[in-house]
Amino acid sequence: MSRPPTVRLSVSLSLTLALSACGDDRVRNEAMLFFDRYERIDQEQPPEVRRPLVEALEGLTLVTPDVVHARDACVEAHTMLLEAEERHAAAREELLRATEGGDRPLEVDAAARIEAAIEESNAAIERSPALFERCYREVRSLEGRFHRRRNSER
């Protein structure tokens, strides 16, 4: 027995709306997972605290393009800053080792390595504001979409 066209259309429309709602829930859940991991990262934290938090954000399995873009942008920005800080710290450590804590003059080859590390660190720091702006733009877009306020606004 065949159903009238209006019943088939109604059933089809109901199924489409239900699947759409499931998709919306998945997107919202992914966004909330992203926010949970993202909000744990504070640039004021020491690198050894931030590094695993950034790695946890990076390891978050996502499929929704908007959430993936936000995650990738923020991971790139935080990774760039972490690498800059770590290069700077390594240069400082090498300086202390090479000069035995300041008791010995710095050799030319050590000075060149330290200078190169500091230049790399400075270049990464100079690139990081643009990367963070992209991260913040992606986060604001998700926040607006899900009517979410930042922790600092609560």
Secondary structure, DSSP 8 states (H G I E B T S, - for coil): ----HHHHHHHHHHHHHHHHHHHHHHHHHHHHHHHHHHTT--TTS-HHHHHHHHHHHHT-----HHHHHHHHHHHHHHHHHHHHHHHHHHHHHHHHHHTTTTTS---HHHHHHHHHHHHHHHHHHHHHHHHHHHHHHHHHHHHHHTT---GGG-
